[in-house]
């Protein structure tokens, strides 16, 4: 059984954590995040250390204990140094460019695909084939990166498409491999 929920979270000096009745607010140099505390869970702060406690030993409470501790730790880290996901575009003629704050993809369709920038996320392009998605909320950054990847998932035969940087794609053999 995992003991993630019992791990302490150290809060840097530049970050302030405010705990009210059923909510936690984390404020840092890059922004502010607020969360509702689930029932059966409590949060204590002493000397720059956050501790997440649970009220009972029910299965649902145990699951929420570890989950909420992870969410809180990600928020404390995210408000100081933003989370980022890197994507790369692979394929002849495939590229991306910034148009204002939005991304415009040319990924083999008969038209250009425009991806609108949601609030709380920052897009950067590193050349015509690399995208950096960053923000203070780890869950939001991961979700947006996945939605960008779904614009053109990597092809199983040639590997063309949008993938995470460093992601290995196992290519299927074509018809010639069978003969």
Secondary structure, DSSP 4 states (H G I P E B T S, - for coil): ---GGGS-EEPPTT-EEEE-SSEEEEE-SS-EEEEEPPTTEEEEEETTEEEEEESS--HHHHHHHHHHHHHHHHHHHHTTS-EEEEEEEESTT-EEEEETTEEEEESSSSS-EEEPPPTT-EEEESSTTEEEEEES-HHHHHHHHHHHHTTSBPPTTT--EEEETT----PPP-HHHH-
